Amino acid sequence: MTADISHKSYKSLFRTPEFTPLFLSSSVGIAAQTVSGLALGTLVYRATGSPLLSAVSMFGPSLAQVVGATFLLSGADRLPPRTTLAGIALSFAAATAVLAVPGLPMWAVLTVVLVQGLIASLGGGVRWGLLNEILSKGGYLLGRSVFNMMVGIMQITGYGMGGILVATLSPRPALLLAAALYAVSAAGLRLGLTHRPPRAGGRPSVAATWRTNALLWSSRPRRLVYLGLWLPNGLIVGCESLYVPYAPDAAGPLFACAALGMLAGDVTVGRLLPPAVRPRLITPLLLLLATPYVLFALHPAVPVAAVLVTLASAGFGASLLQQERLMTLTPDELSGHALGLHSAGMLTMQGVSAALAGSMAQLTSPATAMTTMATASIAVTATLAMARPRATAPLGATG
């Protein structure tokens, strides 16, 4: 069943069958992700004192996304959504419980983290393809904006809760809490969603993944959208990956401020901006995402850093506008794969950027690395803005 919510009502979203259980279960999963990420990053930093290993432990799952995008992504439209999403949440519950085992060697921690990323590479395509199916393309931006707002709220809550647990107890109880939350999310998905057949026929395979990736990448307008979704965003997540070494005792509040800024940006983009204005704001929002981090060259104190982080994160609202354009360029039967490719590519770039930023911070300082990553993001945004006017072919064109 696909709902028509072209009148853009939040109330109509939650009246749509399956939207509410998908939303609530995803909320619990995001809370689990934020608690576990902060706990694991703190655990690794305390054990090693390494900004690189701390960043990779938090964002390392993203590095495995490229493998999933290469070999597994055809399953986004060829597997039943309910079973797939519930299975992914259960696997994360088990993996997070393993990370809480005392004395786990660092190579084992990083192995589990990368396995999590490989499993997660399928989840974005399945989840957002299902959302697009439930709401239709006309309602996708509003629905995705509500999900993004939920991510902001859950990250504020999760980082706050995780920060308290890490400060008062230790990272391991926080990891166990995250594992329990993942299990709750899996139960909500299994019980709250109805069975839906796959959106596309055929069995998932590496060959099908490659063929569809090539088809999606063959269109110049889509290529520019993908690059805009992956690169500026990913470079700024490299800045975020250094919150722990930049301010070891205030990383939780900085992450919460980033989530607050993202929430504000998503509310503005998803609800307040008129459709005619949206396309023109993609580049300004991407510049807003990066520019405040350039000021970290001045080594701001935590209160000032928190303001800068909040302001910058409002720029993440650009991704909603970019995803809306991606859906106008993509056939319905490929929507899950297209959104999965966006998610996998974005998270891969985030993982690469976290590793790059951590390496740079190891050689210089966290503030210097953050400034460098932000400058690179600005340069990429400017380059894509100059390339975009040349992409004037019809939406369905390729080449």
C-alpha positions in Angstrom: 0.0 0.0 0.0 1.3 3.4 -1.0 0.0 6.6 0.6 -0.6 9.9 -1.0 0.7 12.6 1.4 1.2 15.4 -1.2 -0.5 17.8 1.2 2.6 17.5 3.4 1.0 16.9 6.8 3.0 15.4 9.6 -0.2 13.9 11.0 -0.9 12.1 7.7 2.6 10.5 7.9 1.7 8.8 11.2 -1.7 7.7 9.9 0.0 5.9 7.0 0.1 2.1 7.7 3.6 0.8 8.6 5.1 4.3 8.9 4.8 4.5 12.7 6.4 1.0 13.5 9.2 1.6 11.0 9.8 5.1 12.5 9.7 3.9 16.2 11.9 0.8 15.6 14.4 2.9 13.6 14.4 5.4 16.5 15.4 2.8 19.0 18.1 1.5 16.6 19.6 5.0 16.2 19.7 5.4 20.0 21.6 2.1 20.2 24.0 3.3 17.5 24.8 6.6 19.3 25.3 5.0 22.7 27.5 2.2 21.3 29.5 4.6 19.1 30.4 7.0 21.9 31.1 4.1 24.3 33.3 2.3 21.9 35.2 5.4 20.8 35.9 6.3 24.5 36.9 2.7 25.3 39.4 2.6 22.5 40.8 6.0 23.2 41.3 5.2 26.9 43.0 1.9 26.0 45.3 3.3 23.2 45.4 7.1 23.4 45.2 7.1 19.6 43.0 9.6 17.8 43.2 7.3 14.7 42.0 4.2 16.4 39.3 6.1 18.3 37.9 7.6 15.1 38.1 4.3 13.2 36.3 2.4 16.1 33.4 4.9 15.9 33.2 5.3 12.2 35.0 2.1 11.0 31.7 0.3 10.1 31.4 2.9 7.3 34.6 1.7 5.7 33.0 -1.7 5.0 30.1 -0.1 3.2 32.0 0.0 -0.1 32.2 -3.8 0.0 28.5 -4.1 0.6 27.8 -1.6 -2.2 29.9 -3.7 -4.6 28.6 -7.2 -3.7 25.4 -7.1 -1.7 23.3 -4.1 -2.7 21.1 -5.8 -5.2 19.4 -7.3 -2.2 17.9 -3.9 -1.3 15.1 -4.5 -3.8 15.2 -8.3 -4.0 14.8 -9.3 -0.4 11.6 -9.0 1.8 12.0 -5.8 3.8 10.6 -6.9 7.2 12.7 -10.0 7.5 15.9 -8.2 6.3 15.6 -5.2 8.6 14.8 -7.3 11.6 17.7 -9.6 10.9 20.1 -6.7 10.5 19.0 -5.3 13.9 19.5 -8.7 15.6 23.0 -9.1 14.2 23.9 -5.7 15.5 22.6 -6.7 19.0 24.9 -9.7 18.9 27.9 -7.9 17.6 27.6 -5.0 20.2 27.3 -7.6 23.0 30.6 -9.1 21.7 32.3 -5.7 21.8 31.4 -5.4 25.5 33.4 -8.5 26.4 36.3 -7.5 28.7 39.8 -8.0 27.4 38.8 -8.2 23.7 42.0 -7.5 21.7 42.0 -4.5 19.5 42.2 -6.6 16.3 39.0 -8.3 17.3 37.3 -5.0 18.1 38.1 -3.7 14.7 37.1 -6.9 13.0 33.7 -6.8 14.7 33.3 -3.2 13.7 34.0 -3.9 10.1 31.6 -6.9 10.0 28.9 -4.5 11.4 29.6 -2.2 8.5 29.3 -4.9 6.0 25.9 -6.0 7.4 24.7 -2.4 7.6 25.5 -1.7 3.9 22.3 -3.5 3.0 20.2 -1.8 5.6 20.0 1.7 4.2 18.7 0.6 0.8 16.1 -1.7 2.3 14.9 0.9 4.8 14.7 3.9 2.5 13.4 1.9 -0.3 10.6 0.7 1.9 9.9 4.2 3.1 9.7 5.4 -0.5 7.3 2.5 -1.2 5.1 3.3 1.8 4.9 7.1 1.2 5.4 7.4 -2.6 7.9 9.8 -4.2 5.6 12.8 -3.4 5.9 12.1 0.3 9.5 10.9 0.5 11.1 14.2 1.4 8.7 14.9 4.2 9.0 11.3 5.5 12.7 11.3 5.3 12.9 14.7 7.0 10.9 13.3 9.9 13.3 10.4 10.1 16.2 12.8 10.1 14.6 14.8 12.8 14.2 11.6 14.8 17.9 10.9 14.2 18.8 14.3 15.7 16.6 13.7 18.8 17.8 10.2 19.3 21.4 11.2 18.9 20.9 14.0 21.5 19.3 11.5 23.8 21.8 8.7 23.0 24.9 10.8 23.4 23.6 12.3 26.6 22.7 8.9 28.0 26.0 7.4 26.7 28.0 10.2 28.1 26.4 9.8 31.6 27.0 6.0 31.5 30.6 6.4 30.3 31.4 9.0 32.9 29.7 7.3 35.9 30.3 3.7 35.2 32.4 2.6 32.2 31.9 2.1 28.4 31.0 -1.6 28.7 27.6 -1.1 30.5 26.8 1.4 27.7 27.6 -1.2 25.1 25.4 -3.7 26.8 22.5 -1.2 26.9 23.0 -0.6 23.2 22.9 -4.3 22.5 19.5 -4.5 24.3 18.2 -1.5 22.3 19.1 -3.2 19.1 17.2 -6.3 20.2 14.1 -4.1 20.9 14.4 -2.5 17.5 14.5 -6.0 15.9 11.4 -7.0 17.7 9.6 -3.9 16.7 10.4 -4.4 13.1 9.3 -8.0 13.1 6.0 -7.4 14.9 5.1 -4.0 13.5 5.7 -4.3 9.8 3.6 -6.5 7.5 5.1 -8.9 5.0 5.8 -7.2 1.6 7.3 -9.0 -1.4 10.6 -7.7 -2.8 10.2 -4.7 -5.1 12.2 -6.3 -7.9 12.3 -9.8 -9.3 15.3 -12.2 -9.4 17.7 -13.3 -6.7 20.3 -11.0 -5.2 23.7 -11.5 -6.8 27.0 -9.8 -7.3 26.3 -9.5 -11.0 22.9 -7.9 -10.4 24.6 -5.4 -8.0 27.2 -4.5 -10.5 24.7 -4.1 -13.4 22.4 -1.8 -11.4 25.3 0.2 -10.0 26.6 0.8 -13.5 23.1 1.8 -14.7 22.6 4.3 -11.9 26.2 5.7 -12.4 25.7 6.0 -16.2 23.6 9.1 -15.9 25.6 12.4 -15.5 22.9 14.1 -13.4 22.8 11.2 -11.0 26.6 11.1 -10.8 26.7 14.7 -9.7 23.9 14.1 -7.1 25.8 11.1 -5.7 29.1 13.0 -5.5 27.3 15.8 -3.7 25.8 13.4 -1.3 29.0 11.5 -0.6 32.0 14.0 -0.5 31.1 17.2 1.3 29.2 15.3 4.0 31.8 12.6 4.4 34.6 15.1 4.9 32.7 16.9 7.7 32.0 13.6 9.5 35.8 13.4 9.5 35.7 16.5 11.7 33.1 14.9 13.9 35.2 11.8 14.4 37.7 13.9 16.3 35.4 15.2 19.0 36.8 12.6 21.5 40.5 13.6 21.1 39.6 17.3 20.8 37.6 17.4 24.0 37.8 14.0 25.8 35.6 15.2 28.7 33.1 17.0 26.5 32.7 14.8 23.4 29.1 13.8 24.4 27.9 17.4 24.5 29.6 18.2 21.2 27.9 15.2 19.5 24.6 16.3 21.0 25.1 19.8 19.7 25.8 18.4 16.2 22.6 16.4 16.4 20.7 19.5 17.5 22.0 21.5 14.6 21.1 18.7 12.2 17.6 18.6 13.7 17.1 22.3 13.1 18.3 22.0 9.5 16.0 19.1 8.7 13.0 20.9 10.2 13.7 23.9 8.1 14.3 22.0 4.9 11.6 19.4 5.3 8.8 21.7 6.6 9.5 25.4 6.1 11.2 25.8 2.7 8.8 26.3 -0.3 9.5 23.8 -3.2 10.6 26.6 -5.6 13.4 27.6 -3.3 14.8 24.2 -2.3 17.1 23.5 -5.4 18.9 26.8 -5.0 19.8 26.1 -1.4 21.8 22.9 -1.8 25.2 24.7 -2.3 24.6 27.3 0.5 23.7 24.6 2.9 26.8 22.5 2.0 29.0 25.6 2.5 27.3 26.1 5.9 28.1 22.5 6.8 31.9 23.1 6.4 32.6 26.8 7.1 32.3 26.9 10.9 34.9 24.1 11.2 37.5 26.3 9.6 37.4 28.3 12.8 38.7 25.3 14.7 42.1 26.6 13.5 41.8 29.0 16.5 41.4 26.1 19.0 38.1 27.4 20.4 37.1 26.5 23.9 34.3 23.9 24.3 31.4 26.4 24.6 32.5 28.2 21.4 33.1 24.9 19.7 29.6 23.7 20.6 28.1 26.8 19.0 30.2 26.2 15.8 29.2 22.6 15.7 25.5 23.4 16.1 25.6 26.0 13.3 27.5 23.8 10.9 25.3 20.7 11.4 22.3 22.6 10.1 23.9 22.3 6.7 23.2 18.5 6.7 19.7 19.5 5.6 21.2 19.7 2.1 21.1 15.9 1.9 17.3 15.9 2.0 17.2 18.1 -1.1 19.8 16.0 -2.9 17.9 12.8 -2.1 14.7 14.3 -3.4 16.4 15.1 -6.7 17.9 11.5 -6.8 14.4 10.1 -6.6 13.2 12.2 -9.5 16.0 10.7 -11.5 15.4 7.1 -10.6 12.8 4.5 -11.7 10.6 3.2 -8.9 11.8 -0.4 -9.2 15.4 0.8 -8.5 14.6 3.2 -5.7 15.9 0.9 -2.9 19.1 0.2 -4.8 19.6 3.9 -5.6 19.1 5.0 -2.0 21.2 2.1 -0.8 24.0 3.2 -3.1 23.7 6.7 -1.7 23.8 5.4 1.9 26.7 3.0 1.3 28.7 5.6 -0.6 28.1 8.3 2.0 29.0 6.0 4.9 32.1 4.7 3.1 33.3 8.3 2.6 32.5 9.0 6.2 34.7 6.1 7.3 37.5 7.0 4.9 37.3 10.6 6.2 37.4 9.5 9.8 40.5 7.4 9.1 42.1 10.3 7.2 41.2 12.9 9.9 42.5 10.6 12.6 45.8 10.0 10.8 46.2 13.8 10.3 45.4 14.5 14.0 48.0 11.9 15.0 50.6 13.8 13.1 49.4 17.4 13.9 46.5 18.0 16.2 42.7 17.4 16.2 42.0 21.1 15.5 44.4 21.3 12.6 42.9 18.1 11.1 39.3 19.4 11.5 40.2 22.7 9.8 41.9 20.8 6.9 38.9 18.5 6.3 36.5 21.5 6.4 38.6 23.4 3.8 38.5 20.3 1.6 34.8 20.1 1.9 34.4 23.7 0.8 36.6 23.1 -2.2 34.6 20.0 -3.3 31.3 21.9 -2.9 32.5 24.8 -5.0 33.8 22.3 -7.7 30.4 20.5 -7.8 28.5 23.8 -8.0 30.5 24.8 -11.0 29.9 21.4 -12.7 26.2 21.3 -12.0 25.0 23.9 -14.6 26.4 21.7 -17.3 24.1 18.8 -16.3 21.2 20.1 -18.3 20.2 16.9 -20.0 16.7 15.5 -19.5 16.2 13.7 -16.2 16.1 10.3 -17.8 19.2 10.8 -20.0 22.4 8.9 -19.6 25.9 9.6 -20.5 
